[in-house]
Amino acid sequence: MLHDYEAIRQAFRKLARKYHPDVNPGDKTSESRFKEINEAHEVLSELRQWIQQGLFDPGQPFDRLRAAFDAERIWLMSPRD
């Protein structure tokens, strides 16, 4: 699980850097994406803490969350018309 979290953390940091308001001043779309990315990271970090404390079984639901995060990453990286 630690490996999965590290991959997610690295993806978060990359996206956070890309959409950070300081990198894209005045761009409301980037600001909105940055907020969404931070909210998603907070949820995943909270889930990680629950797993570490034994309050959540890291089986199938975690895999679905990771897949959803990967799908979001793919969507963000896809070219736009």
Beta strands, then each sheet from edge to edge (+ up, - down):
end
